[in-house]
């Protein structure tokens, strides 16, 4: 793997973690949303990552064909939680059914916060990898001075 391929791989990791972070923030913001345009309560979303052998420029794509270990990551799919919503007894709520129960998203904000911390650490790890590669490139250029 060349140094430039390493930059492309880390950049793809940063992009994937950013997308995951956006979904987690959306989940947290909608933890108590009882009404959506689709009808019913908000449903938790999560990102599914997959290997992406064709990252970046042609050189990175060529490298991934020659050396299959140089593959990045991408968000392959955004999955929506299909569990039944949590029913809470709130007879005065505008979204209450005839029995007085309101459908709330089945979510655990603590779990989403831990996932958000994990996504942040993943992003930081990719930033550190890019910084290390950048330092290696700069040291290589210093050899020619």
mmCIF file of the C-alpha atoms, coordinates in Angstrom:
data_MODEL
# 
_entry.id   MODEL 
# 
loop_
_atom_site.group_PDB 
_atom_site.id 
_atom_site.type_symbol 
_atom_site.label_atom_id 
_atom_site.label_alt_id 
_atom_site.label_comp_id 
_atom_site.label_asym_id 
_atom_site.label_entity_id 
_atom_site.label_seq_id 
_atom_site.pdbx_PDB_ins_code 
_atom_site.Cartn_x 
_atom_site.Cartn_y 
_atom_site.Cartn_z 
_atom_site.occupancy 
_atom_site.B_iso_or_equiv 
_atom_site.pdbx_formal_charge 
_atom_site.auth_seq_id 
_atom_site.auth_comp_id 
_atom_site.auth_asym_id 
_atom_site.auth_atom_id 
_atom_site.pdbx_PDB_model_num 
ATOM 1   C CA . UNK A 1 1   ? 0.000   0.000  0.000   1.00 0.00 ? 1   UNK A CA 1 
ATOM 2   C CA . UNK A 1 2   ? 1.410   3.380  -0.952  1.00 0.00 ? 2   UNK A CA 1 
ATOM 3   C CA . UNK A 1 3   ? 1.280   6.359  1.353   1.00 0.00 ? 3   UNK A CA 1 
ATOM 4   C CA . UNK A 1 4   ? -1.304  8.025  -0.873  1.00 0.00 ? 4   UNK A CA 1 
ATOM 5   C CA . UNK A 1 5   ? -3.479  4.908  -0.723  1.00 0.00 ? 5   UNK A CA 1 
ATOM 6   C CA . UNK A 1 6   ? -3.256  5.060  3.054   1.00 0.00 ? 6   UNK A CA 1 
ATOM 7   C CA . UNK A 1 7   ? -4.551  8.638  2.896   1.00 0.00 ? 7   UNK A CA 1 
ATOM 8   C CA . UNK A 1 8   ? -7.507  7.515  0.767   1.00 0.00 ? 8   UNK A CA 1 
ATOM 9   C CA . UNK A 1 9   ? -8.321  4.638  3.104   1.00 0.00 ? 9   UNK A CA 1 
ATOM 10  C CA . UNK A 1 10  ? -8.235  6.879  6.177   1.00 0.00 ? 10  UNK A CA 1 
ATOM 11  C CA . UNK A 1 11  ? -10.320 9.510  4.401   1.00 0.00 ? 11  UNK A CA 1 
ATOM 12  C CA . UNK A 1 12  ? -12.952 6.885  3.608   1.00 0.00 ? 12  UNK A CA 1 
ATOM 13  C CA . UNK A 1 13  ? -12.943 5.870  7.281   1.00 0.00 ? 13  UNK A CA 1 
ATOM 14  C CA . UNK A 1 14  ? -13.471 9.480  8.324   1.00 0.00 ? 14  UNK A CA 1 
ATOM 15  C CA . UNK A 1 15  ? -16.354 9.827  5.884   1.00 0.00 ? 15  UNK A CA 1 
ATOM 16  C CA . UNK A 1 16  ? -18.010 6.632  7.131   1.00 0.00 ? 16  UNK A CA 1 
ATOM 17  C CA . UNK A 1 17  ? -17.668 7.648  10.790  1.00 0.00 ? 17  UNK A CA 1 
ATOM 18  C CA . UNK A 1 18  ? -19.075 11.099 9.987   1.00 0.00 ? 18  UNK A CA 1 
ATOM 19  C CA . UNK A 1 19  ? -22.144 9.486  8.386   1.00 0.00 ? 19  UNK A CA 1 
ATOM 20  C CA . UNK A 1 20  ? -22.547 7.218  11.426  1.00 0.00 ? 20  UNK A CA 1 
ATOM 21  C CA . UNK A 1 21  ? -22.273 10.238 13.733  1.00 0.00 ? 21  UNK A CA 1 
ATOM 22  C CA . UNK A 1 22  ? -24.993 12.066 11.798  1.00 0.00 ? 22  UNK A CA 1 
ATOM 23  C CA . UNK A 1 23  ? -27.343 9.090  12.198  1.00 0.00 ? 23  UNK A CA 1 
ATOM 24  C CA . UNK A 1 24  ? -26.621 8.808  15.923  1.00 0.00 ? 24  UNK A CA 1 
ATOM 25  C CA . UNK A 1 25  ? -27.239 12.526 16.461  1.00 0.00 ? 25  UNK A CA 1 
ATOM 26  C CA . UNK A 1 26  ? -30.510 12.194 14.534  1.00 0.00 ? 26  UNK A CA 1 
ATOM 27  C CA . UNK A 1 27  ? -31.477 9.281  16.807  1.00 0.00 ? 27  UNK A CA 1 
ATOM 28  C CA . UNK A 1 28  ? -30.764 11.300 19.947  1.00 0.00 ? 28  UNK A CA 1 
ATOM 29  C CA . UNK A 1 29  ? -32.635 14.339 18.650  1.00 0.00 ? 29  UNK A CA 1 
ATOM 30  C CA . UNK A 1 30  ? -35.710 12.218 17.882  1.00 0.00 ? 30  UNK A CA 1 
ATOM 31  C CA . UNK A 1 31  ? -35.715 10.074 21.034  1.00 0.00 ? 31  UNK A CA 1 
ATOM 32  C CA . UNK A 1 32  ? -39.168 11.403 21.998  1.00 0.00 ? 32  UNK A CA 1 
ATOM 33  C CA . UNK A 1 33  ? -40.629 11.990 18.524  1.00 0.00 ? 33  UNK A CA 1 
ATOM 34  C CA . UNK A 1 34  ? -44.079 10.430 18.400  1.00 0.00 ? 34  UNK A CA 1 
ATOM 35  C CA . UNK A 1 35  ? -45.119 11.628 14.951  1.00 0.00 ? 35  UNK A CA 1 
ATOM 36  C CA . UNK A 1 36  ? -43.232 11.401 11.630  1.00 0.00 ? 36  UNK A CA 1 
ATOM 37  C CA . UNK A 1 37  ? -44.242 12.110 8.017   1.00 0.00 ? 37  UNK A CA 1 
ATOM 38  C CA . UNK A 1 38  ? -44.300 8.333  7.437   1.00 0.00 ? 38  UNK A CA 1 
ATOM 39  C CA . UNK A 1 39  ? -46.710 7.932  10.344  1.00 0.00 ? 39  UNK A CA 1 
ATOM 40  C CA . UNK A 1 40  ? -46.022 6.614  13.811  1.00 0.00 ? 40  UNK A CA 1 
ATOM 41  C CA . UNK A 1 41  ? -43.037 7.294  16.031  1.00 0.00 ? 41  UNK A CA 1 
ATOM 42  C CA . UNK A 1 42  ? -39.469 7.843  14.879  1.00 0.00 ? 42  UNK A CA 1 
ATOM 43  C CA . UNK A 1 43  ? -37.487 4.658  14.281  1.00 0.00 ? 43  UNK A CA 1 
ATOM 44  C CA . UNK A 1 44  ? -33.827 4.375  15.251  1.00 0.00 ? 44  UNK A CA 1 
ATOM 45  C CA . UNK A 1 45  ? -31.344 4.244  12.348  1.00 0.00 ? 45  UNK A CA 1 
ATOM 46  C CA . UNK A 1 46  ? -27.904 2.692  12.211  1.00 0.00 ? 46  UNK A CA 1 
ATOM 47  C CA . UNK A 1 47  ? -25.129 2.533  9.622   1.00 0.00 ? 47  UNK A CA 1 
ATOM 48  C CA . UNK A 1 48  ? -23.806 -0.746 8.249   1.00 0.00 ? 48  UNK A CA 1 
ATOM 49  C CA . UNK A 1 49  ? -20.201 -0.517 7.052   1.00 0.00 ? 49  UNK A CA 1 
ATOM 50  C CA . UNK A 1 50  ? -18.675 -2.511 4.213   1.00 0.00 ? 50  UNK A CA 1 
ATOM 51  C CA . UNK A 1 51  ? -15.252 -2.740 2.652   1.00 0.00 ? 51  UNK A CA 1 
ATOM 52  C CA . UNK A 1 52  ? -14.832 -0.430 -0.325  1.00 0.00 ? 52  UNK A CA 1 
ATOM 53  C CA . UNK A 1 53  ? -11.986 -1.504 -2.598  1.00 0.00 ? 53  UNK A CA 1 
ATOM 54  C CA . UNK A 1 54  ? -12.443 1.440  -4.967  1.00 0.00 ? 54  UNK A CA 1 
ATOM 55  C CA . UNK A 1 55  ? -11.512 4.449  -2.877  1.00 0.00 ? 55  UNK A CA 1 
ATOM 56  C CA . UNK A 1 56  ? -10.213 7.752  -4.119  1.00 0.00 ? 56  UNK A CA 1 
ATOM 57  C CA . UNK A 1 57  ? -8.292  8.327  -7.293  1.00 0.00 ? 57  UNK A CA 1 
ATOM 58  C CA . UNK A 1 58  ? -7.197  5.942  -10.017 1.00 0.00 ? 58  UNK A CA 1 
ATOM 59  C CA . UNK A 1 59  ? -3.907  5.172  -8.270  1.00 0.00 ? 59  UNK A CA 1 
ATOM 60  C CA . UNK A 1 60  ? -5.811  4.025  -5.181  1.00 0.00 ? 60  UNK A CA 1 
ATOM 61  C CA . UNK A 1 61  ? -8.173  1.941  -7.312  1.00 0.00 ? 61  UNK A CA 1 
ATOM 62  C CA . UNK A 1 62  ? -5.224  0.395  -9.141  1.00 0.00 ? 62  UNK A CA 1 
ATOM 63  C CA . UNK A 1 63  ? -3.462  -0.291 -5.852  1.00 0.00 ? 63  UNK A CA 1 
ATOM 64  C CA . UNK A 1 64  ? -6.576  -2.000 -4.480  1.00 0.00 ? 64  UNK A CA 1 
ATOM 65  C CA . UNK A 1 65  ? -6.564  -4.349 -7.474  1.00 0.00 ? 65  UNK A CA 1 
ATOM 66  C CA . UNK A 1 66  ? -2.867  -5.155 -7.116  1.00 0.00 ? 66  UNK A CA 1 
ATOM 67  C CA . UNK A 1 67  ? -2.920  -5.298 -3.326  1.00 0.00 ? 67  UNK A CA 1 
ATOM 68  C CA . UNK A 1 68  ? -6.401  -6.226 -2.050  1.00 0.00 ? 68  UNK A CA 1 
ATOM 69  C CA . UNK A 1 69  ? -5.539  -5.237 1.515   1.00 0.00 ? 69  UNK A CA 1 
ATOM 70  C CA . UNK A 1 70  ? -5.722  -1.544 0.604   1.00 0.00 ? 70  UNK A CA 1 
ATOM 71  C CA . UNK A 1 71  ? -9.455  -1.065 0.770   1.00 0.00 ? 71  UNK A CA 1 
ATOM 72  C CA . UNK A 1 72  ? -11.403 1.662  2.434   1.00 0.00 ? 72  UNK A CA 1 
ATOM 73  C CA . UNK A 1 73  ? -14.784 1.615  4.090   1.00 0.00 ? 73  UNK A CA 1 
ATOM 74  C CA . UNK A 1 74  ? -18.179 2.921  3.096   1.00 0.00 ? 74  UNK A CA 1 
ATOM 75  C CA . UNK A 1 75  ? -21.679 3.015  4.498   1.00 0.00 ? 75  UNK A CA 1 
ATOM 76  C CA . UNK A 1 76  ? -23.269 0.095  2.678   1.00 0.00 ? 76  UNK A CA 1 
ATOM 77  C CA . UNK A 1 77  ? -26.716 0.526  4.139   1.00 0.00 ? 77  UNK A CA 1 
ATOM 78  C CA . UNK A 1 78  ? -28.725 2.508  6.638   1.00 0.00 ? 78  UNK A CA 1 
ATOM 79  C CA . UNK A 1 79  ? -30.949 0.120  8.578   1.00 0.00 ? 79  UNK A CA 1 
ATOM 80  C CA . UNK A 1 80  ? -34.078 1.172  10.421  1.00 0.00 ? 80  UNK A CA 1 
ATOM 81  C CA . UNK A 1 81  ? -35.112 -0.465 13.680  1.00 0.00 ? 81  UNK A CA 1 
ATOM 82  C CA . UNK A 1 82  ? -38.183 -2.628 13.041  1.00 0.00 ? 82  UNK A CA 1 
ATOM 83  C CA . UNK A 1 83  ? -39.055 -3.353 16.683  1.00 0.00 ? 83  UNK A CA 1 
ATOM 84  C CA . UNK A 1 84  ? -42.494 -2.384 17.933  1.00 0.00 ? 84  UNK A CA 1 
ATOM 85  C CA . UNK A 1 85  ? -42.600 1.059  19.548  1.00 0.00 ? 85  UNK A CA 1 
ATOM 86  C CA . UNK A 1 86  ? -42.698 1.495  23.300  1.00 0.00 ? 86  UNK A CA 1 
ATOM 87  C CA . UNK A 1 87  ? -46.240 2.203  24.499  1.00 0.00 ? 87  UNK A CA 1 
ATOM 88  C CA . UNK A 1 88  ? -46.598 4.738  27.337  1.00 0.00 ? 88  UNK A CA 1 
ATOM 89  C CA . UNK A 1 89  ? -49.825 5.566  29.102  1.00 0.00 ? 89  UNK A CA 1 
ATOM 90  C CA . UNK A 1 90  ? -50.459 9.286  28.533  1.00 0.00 ? 90  UNK A CA 1 
ATOM 91  C CA . UNK A 1 91  ? -54.197 9.826  27.998  1.00 0.00 ? 91  UNK A CA 1 
ATOM 92  C CA . UNK A 1 92  ? -53.895 13.612 27.521  1.00 0.00 ? 92  UNK A CA 1 
ATOM 93  C CA . UNK A 1 93  ? -51.262 13.407 24.767  1.00 0.00 ? 93  UNK A CA 1 
ATOM 94  C CA . UNK A 1 94  ? -52.446 14.449 21.264  1.00 0.00 ? 94  UNK A CA 1 
ATOM 95  C CA . UNK A 1 95  ? -51.000 11.235 19.770  1.00 0.00 ? 95  UNK A CA 1 
ATOM 96  C CA . UNK A 1 96  ? -52.642 8.909  22.315  1.00 0.00 ? 96  UNK A CA 1 
ATOM 97  C CA . UNK A 1 97  ? -54.708 6.036  20.948  1.00 0.00 ? 97  UNK A CA 1 
ATOM 98  C CA . UNK A 1 98  ? -58.258 5.318  22.147  1.00 0.00 ? 98  UNK A CA 1 
ATOM 99  C CA . UNK A 1 99  ? -56.864 3.486  25.193  1.00 0.00 ? 99  UNK A CA 1 
ATOM 100 C CA . UNK A 1 100 ? -54.659 6.456  26.162  1.00 0.00 ? 100 UNK A CA 1 
ATOM 101 C CA . UNK A 1 101 ? -51.324 4.953  25.064  1.00 0.00 ? 101 UNK A CA 1 
ATOM 102 C CA . UNK A 1 102 ? -48.737 6.844  23.011  1.00 0.00 ? 102 UNK A CA 1 
ATOM 103 C CA . UNK A 1 103 ? -46.218 5.062  20.756  1.00 0.00 ? 103 UNK A CA 1 
ATOM 104 C CA . UNK A 1 104 ? -42.665 6.234  21.476  1.00 0.00 ? 104 UNK A CA 1 
ATOM 105 C CA . UNK A 1 105 ? -39.451 5.220  19.713  1.00 0.00 ? 105 UNK A CA 1 
ATOM 106 C CA . UNK A 1 106 ? -37.876 2.127  21.259  1.00 0.00 ? 106 UNK A CA 1 
ATOM 107 C CA . UNK A 1 107 ? -34.496 3.685  21.926  1.00 0.00 ? 107 UNK A CA 1 
ATOM 108 C CA . UNK A 1 108 ? -31.853 3.751  24.612  1.00 0.00 ? 108 UNK A CA 1 
ATOM 109 C CA . UNK A 1 109 ? -30.172 7.199  24.637  1.00 0.00 ? 109 UNK A CA 1 
ATOM 110 C CA . UNK A 1 110 ? -27.285 5.827  26.732  1.00 0.00 ? 110 UNK A CA 1 
ATOM 111 C CA . UNK A 1 111 ? -26.572 3.225  24.031  1.00 0.00 ? 111 UNK A CA 1 
ATOM 112 C CA . UNK A 1 112 ? -26.611 5.917  21.355  1.00 0.00 ? 112 UNK A CA 1 
ATOM 113 C CA . UNK A 1 113 ? -24.234 8.080  23.421  1.00 0.00 ? 113 UNK A CA 1 
ATOM 114 C CA . UNK A 1 114 ? -21.796 5.158  23.742  1.00 0.00 ? 114 UNK A CA 1 
ATOM 115 C CA . UNK A 1 115 ? -22.075 4.547  19.982  1.00 0.00 ? 115 UNK A CA 1 
ATOM 116 C CA . UNK A 1 116 ? -21.480 8.268  19.391  1.00 0.00 ? 116 UNK A CA 1 
ATOM 117 C CA . UNK A 1 117 ? -18.341 8.115  21.526  1.00 0.00 ? 117 UNK A CA 1 
ATOM 118 C CA . UNK A 1 118 ? -17.179 5.082  19.527  1.00 0.00 ? 118 UNK A CA 1 
ATOM 119 C CA . UNK A 1 119 ? -17.790 6.901  16.227  1.00 0.00 ? 119 UNK A CA 1 
ATOM 120 C CA . UNK A 1 120 ? -15.862 9.903  17.533  1.00 0.00 ? 120 UNK A CA 1 
ATOM 121 C CA . UNK A 1 121 ? -12.924 7.688  18.515  1.00 0.00 ? 121 UNK A CA 1 
ATOM 122 C CA . UNK A 1 122 ? -12.995 6.009  15.099  1.00 0.00 ? 122 UNK A CA 1 
ATOM 123 C CA . UNK A 1 123 ? -12.912 9.405  13.401  1.00 0.00 ? 123 UNK A CA 1 
ATOM 124 C CA . UNK A 1 124 ? -10.025 10.531 15.632  1.00 0.00 ? 124 UNK A CA 1 
ATOM 125 C CA . UNK A 1 125 ? -8.086  7.352  14.836  1.00 0.00 ? 125 UNK A CA 1 
ATOM 126 C CA . UNK A 1 126 ? -8.386  8.063  11.117  1.00 0.00 ? 126 UNK A CA 1 
ATOM 127 C CA . UNK A 1 127 ? -7.278  11.675 11.653  1.00 0.00 ? 127 UNK A CA 1 
ATOM 128 C CA . UNK A 1 128 ? -4.241  10.391 13.571  1.00 0.00 ? 128 UNK A CA 1 
ATOM 129 C CA . UNK A 1 129 ? -3.446  7.949  10.752  1.00 0.00 ? 129 UNK A CA 1 
ATOM 130 C CA . UNK A 1 130 ? -3.612  10.747 8.177   1.00 0.00 ? 130 UNK A CA 1 
ATOM 131 C CA . UNK A 1 131 ? -1.375  12.896 10.368  1.00 0.00 ? 131 UNK A CA 1 
ATOM 132 C CA . UNK A 1 132 ? 1.161   10.061 10.674  1.00 0.00 ? 132 UNK A CA 1 
ATOM 133 C CA . UNK A 1 133 ? 1.200   9.507  6.898   1.00 0.00 ? 133 UNK A CA 1 
ATOM 134 C CA . UNK A 1 134 ? 1.576   13.245 6.344   1.00 0.00 ? 134 UNK A CA 1 
ATOM 135 C CA . UNK A 1 135 ? 4.563   13.281 8.720   1.00 0.00 ? 135 UNK A CA 1 
ATOM 136 C CA . UNK A 1 136 ? 6.105   10.332 6.871   1.00 0.00 ? 136 UNK A CA 1 
ATOM 137 C CA . UNK A 1 137 ? 5.713   12.131 3.546   1.00 0.00 ? 137 UNK A CA 1 
ATOM 138 C CA . UNK A 1 138 ? 7.275   15.301 4.984   1.00 0.00 ? 138 UNK A CA 1 
ATOM 139 C CA . UNK A 1 139 ? 10.212  13.329 6.410   1.00 0.00 ? 139 UNK A CA 1 
ATOM 140 C CA . UNK A 1 140 ? 10.700  11.660 3.031   1.00 0.00 ? 140 UNK A CA 1 
ATOM 141 C CA . UNK A 1 141 ? 10.795  15.050 1.332   1.00 0.00 ? 141 UNK A CA 1 
ATOM 142 C CA . UNK A 1 142 ? 13.315  16.305 3.899   1.00 0.00 ? 142 UNK A CA 1 
ATOM 143 C CA . UNK A 1 143 ? 15.719  13.584 2.753   1.00 0.00 ? 143 UNK A CA 1 
ATOM 144 C CA . UNK A 1 144 ? 16.082  15.356 -0.593  1.00 0.00 ? 144 UNK A CA 1 
ATOM 145 C CA . UNK A 1 145 ? 17.110  18.703 0.912   1.00 0.00 ? 145 UNK A CA 1 
# 
